[in-house]
Amino acid sequence: MDIKEQVRKMDEMVSQGDIVNAVKQFFAATADTSDYGGVKTSTKDQMVEKMEGFTGAIAQVNGITHHRTIIDGNASASEFTFSFDMKDNSKILWHEIIRRIWNDAGEVVQETYFDAKIA
């Protein structure tokens, strides 16, 4: 499986706000995730549930910017900025590095989010 093509497709879906379907399409069943807030998942189904909850709380997408991606072997790191108005009237501005480990079938087996603080 061409990891570069899988990464490109997944990043494109995320850039368009299609985050839930990106997880559904590209995650392995036993994929685990962790974020800089300490939240972890250990299956694709848990991550889908987490992302459905998160995206359901968004009132408006102000912008999703994909800055760049690097790929080394079966690992990728994608840099994004996300700006959302939430239904609870809060605002989210995240600048993240999303590191993914891919298996030979072209599925994400591990995803980790790193905060790339906006100055």
C-alpha positions in Angstrom: 0.0 0.0 0.0 1.3 3.5 -0.9 1.5 5.3 2.5 2.1 8.6 0.8 -1.2 8.4 -1.1 -3.1 7.2 2.0 -1.7 10.2 4.0 -2.6 12.6 1.2 -6.1 11.3 1.0 -6.6 11.4 4.8 -5.1 14.9 5.1 -7.4 16.1 2.3 -10.5 14.7 4.2 -9.4 16.3 7.4 -8.8 19.6 5.6 -12.4 19.5 4.3 -13.7 18.9 7.9 -14.6 15.2 7.1 -12.8 14.1 10.2 -15.3 11.3 11.2 -15.2 9.7 7.8 -11.4 10.0 7.7 -11.2 7.9 10.9 -13.8 5.4 9.5 -11.9 5.0 6.2 -8.2 5.0 7.4 -8.0 3.6 10.9 -7.3 0.0 11.7 -9.8 -1.7 14.0 -7.3 -1.7 16.9 -5.8 1.8 16.3 -4.9 3.7 19.5 -4.8 7.4 19.9 -3.6 9.9 22.5 -3.8 13.7 22.6 -1.9 16.3 24.6 -4.9 16.6 26.9 -4.4 13.1 28.1 -7.4 11.6 26.3 -6.7 8.1 24.9 -8.7 5.7 22.7 -7.7 2.1 22.0 -10.0 1.1 19.1 -11.3 2.6 15.8 -14.9 2.6 17.2 -13.8 4.6 20.3 -12.1 7.2 18.0 -15.2 7.4 15.8 -17.3 8.0 18.9 -14.9 10.6 20.2 -14.8 12.5 16.8 -18.6 12.3 16.4 -19.0 13.9 19.8 -16.5 16.6 19.0 -17.8 17.4 15.5 -21.3 17.4 16.8 -20.4 20.2 19.3 -19.1 22.5 16.5 -21.4 25.4 15.6 -19.2 26.8 12.9 -16.0 25.9 11.2 -14.0 29.1 10.7 -11.1 27.4 9.1 -9.0 24.3 8.7 -5.5 24.8 7.3 -3.2 22.0 6.3 0.3 23.5 6.5 2.6 20.5 5.6 3.2 16.8 6.0 6.3 14.8 6.3 6.5 11.0 5.7 9.3 8.7 6.8 8.8 5.0 6.3 5.5 4.1 8.0 5.3 7.3 10.0 3.7 10.6 9.0 3.4 14.0 10.7 0.8 16.5 9.5 0.6 20.1 10.7 -2.8 21.7 10.9 -4.5 24.8 12.3 -8.1 24.4 13.3 -10.5 27.2 14.2 -14.0 26.5 15.4 -16.9 28.2 17.1 -18.5 25.7 19.4 -22.2 25.3 20.3 -21.4 26.2 24.0 -20.2 29.7 22.6 -16.5 28.8 23.2 -13.9 29.2 20.5 -11.2 26.7 19.6 -8.0 27.6 17.9 -5.6 24.6 17.7 -2.3 24.4 16.0 -1.4 20.7 16.0 1.0 18.2 14.7 -0.7 14.8 14.1 1.7 11.9 14.1 0.4 8.7 12.6 1.9 5.2 12.4 0.6 3.2 9.4 0.6 -0.6 8.9 1.4 -2.3 5.6 -2.3 -2.3 4.6 -2.3 1.5 4.6 -4.3 1.8 7.9 -3.5 4.1 10.9 -2.5 1.9 13.9 -1.4 4.8 16.1 -2.2 8.5 16.1 -0.8 11.1 18.5 -1.7 14.8 18.7 1.0 17.3 19.7 0.2 20.9 20.5 2.2 23.3 18.3 1.3 26.4 20.4 0.3 29.5 18.5 2.4 32.4 19.6 
